[in-house]
Amino acid sequence: MGVLTAFLILFWLLAFRQNGYWTKLKSIIESKPIIIFFLFIIYTYLSYFWSSNLESYKESQMFFKYYWITIPLFFSILNHKEALQGIKLFVLSFGFYALFSLSIYAGLLGAGISTSENPQGTLSYTISTPYMALAVLMSYIFAFNETNLVQKRLYYGIAFVSLIGLFINYGRAAQIGFILTAVILLITYFRKNLNFKLSLIFLLTLGTGVFVLNTVGKLDRFKVGFQELTNYQDIQSLEGSWGCRLYLIHASKEIILNDPIFGTGAGDNIDKLIEWTKKHPNPQTDWNRTFHNQHLEFITKYGLIGYFLLISAVVILLYQLKDLPLAFGSALTFFTFTAFDGIADIIILMKPYNNIFAMMFVLFAVIAYEKQIGMTPKDERLC
């Protein structure tokens, strides 16, 4: 991201005069989603004033360090067509990563600690599995809105490869998030077009996922997870991955209730967690230094005000895109999946997903802004 940002600044400085980038950069104040998103980031920095652990504060705020540059410059450079192409390139890259993972699974390639049992590639499976889930869902959205038969088949091909990659990997949060997001899309986005064919595609996709999970021996991990949640009597007895997350939910309740409005500050939420674990010791889970939940992480750090600002930016962006089927469907998929996956992981605060989140946000914001000023192409699919 550092190298990308440096090249982006250089390109912008060389080209902005003849292309009018400066004029569009000034118009960023007319984009409500971006303004609210920046208000959220400003608010996170203001939490310095009620944070005691300043070292943790500085480390926490490093996740946002490139946003101040990449968001304004991408906003000023790109138009509707280019932004939509950028989103498609992200999906294509996720599909290539799925192919990379399948190659590791088949023994054709090797990468780091990856094995055929855990073909995560060069990234943690908590990131690579979400890539594949997004590739499946967003490819379906593109295929659904595409009239060109060749491109439609390309998107279905990406979806198929990514579907296999999704379920041969670890990453139960992404797999469950994938299913929940698909249900939301059926209820909302596809509701008017819901028919036997769409229902059959959904059932076949779900069935294929379960079949692949069972074939590669990963279905049992879900059974173990449910047992961890149900077979316990008190929080001290919780164990395992899912038990740990339930333990952390219990911990977050007390922390949030003590600082509900402003939060503990960016540097102090983990200190509060450590204090709580000392009062409620559990040797299986008290080693955690994160809540393993994006929503709880933000609420404990920044309170309901900070969380409301972030959610508001996304909701307003989706509302502005509602009349653009392709962009709205893609944005709804991306943000809904991120929200579901964030129930079990701090995905927005993990590299490189944190930067992907910001770049996807600004790409959708560019499309929403050009719709706002009446520059949207008549046929969005031509982009």
Helices and strands as residue ranges (DSSP letters): H 2-19, H 21-26, G 27-30, H 32-46, G 47-50, H 54-61, G 62-64, H 67-77, H 80-105, H 125-145, H 149-168, H 172-187, G 191-193, H 196-215, H 219-230, G 235-237, H 240-258, H 269-279, H 294-321, H 325-341, G 347-349, H 353-372, G 380-382
